[in-house]
Amino acid sequence: MNFLKHKSLGIFLVLLILLCVFFCVSSMQGIISWAAEGEGLSESAQTGQEIFDEVNCLMCHLLNGEGGGLEDAPDLAGVATRLKPEEMKKWLKDHLYEEPRISMFEEDPTDEDIQNLTDYLQTL
């Protein structure tokens, strides 16, 4: 009987250790991805990422399985493979003025804002 108690305790400890390792690894992945956010981006792309977050693009657009609240909004994953930078800038500008029913920005973005956002979108 004493042997079973020790064996059960051993199994319990192994499971507890595995559980701790799982949570530690999961936490570290979150910390690493948080720390890497914006890492390696040009200053313009970092500013574009700030605009992207501030405007809350994921409220409508889908990116890597997140967001996507508006069915007609294009998926932004790999957008750089579908649009060249000049096409992207033109699309952003045209979309702002040709489709006033959709308001992506509270106020009209400057050409610099559009350039920064384009630089960020090219990294996705």
URJOWO-V855387 format. One record per residue. N is the residue number from 1. RES is the residue in one letter. SS is DSSP state (@ for helix, = for strand, . for the rest). PSI is psi in whole degrees, -180 to 180 (NA if undefined). NEAR is the number of other ideal C-beta (glycine too) atoms within 12 Angstrom. Layout:
n = [N N]
res = [RES RES]
ss = [SS SS]
psi = [PSI PSI]
near = [NEAR NEAR]
//
This chain:
n = [1 2 3 4 5 6 7 8 9 10 11 12 13 14 15 16 17 18 19 20 21 22 23 24 25 26 27 28 29 30 31 32 33 34 35 36 37 38 39 40 41 42 43 44 45 46 47 48 49 50 51 52 53 54 55 56 57 58 59 60 61 62 63 64 65 66 67 68 69 70 71 72 73 74 75 76 77 78 79 80 81 82 83 84 85 86 87 88 89 90 91 92 93 94 95 96 97 98 99 100 101 102 103 104 105 106 107 108 109 110 111 112 113 114 115 116 117 118 119 120 121 122 123 124]
res = [M N F L K H K S L G I F L V L L I L L C V F F C V S S M Q G I I S W A A E G E G L S E S A Q T G Q E I F D E V N C L M C H L L N G E G G G L E D A P D L A G V A T R L K P E E M K K W L K D H L Y E E P R I S M F E E D P T D E D I Q N L T D Y L Q T L]
ss = [. @ @ @ @ @ @ @ @ @ @ @ @ @ @ @ @ @ @ @ @ @ @ @ @ @ @ @ @ @ @ @ @ @ @ @ . . . . . . @ @ @ @ @ @ @ @ @ @ @ @ @ . @ @ @ . . = = . . = = . . . . . . . . . . . @ @ @ @ . . @ @ @ @ @ @ @ @ @ @ @ @ @ @ . . . . . . . . . . . . @ @ @ @ @ @ @ @ @ @ @ . . .]
psi = [-40 -37 -41 -37 -43 -39 -44 -41 -40 -45 -43 -45 -41 -45 -40 -43 -45 -40 -43 -44 -44 -49 -36 -45 -44 -44 -42 -38 -41 -41 -43 -45 -35 -43 -33 -14 123 -10 134 1 148 165 -41 -43 -36 -42 -40 -37 -39 -42 -45 -46 -41 -42 -18 55 -30 -6 -33 -43 151 139 116 42 1 152 -148 42 -15 119 -36 -10 131 150 131 -7 124 20 -30 -21 -15 -29 134 160 -43 -37 -39 -45 -44 -43 -44 -46 -47 -41 -34 -39 -27 -20 72 -12 -19 120 101 -25 147 -36 158 129 151 169 -35 -40 -45 -39 -46 -45 -41 -44 -39 -47 -29 -15 -9 NA]
near = [7 8 9 10 11 12 13 14 14 14 14 14 14 14 14 14 14 14 14 14 14 14 14 14 14 14 14 14 14 14 13 13 14 12 12 12 19 20 14 12 22 18 16 23 27 21 25 34 29 22 30 37 19 21 26 21 32 24 20 24 29 23 27 15 11 17 21 20 15 19 10 14 22 25 23 31 20 16 29 19 15 17 21 15 25 14 19 30 26 18 25 39 24 16 27 26 18 12 15 12 11 19 18 32 23 12 12 15 27 16 15 16 28 32 26 32 40 35 29 36 36 29 29 30]
//
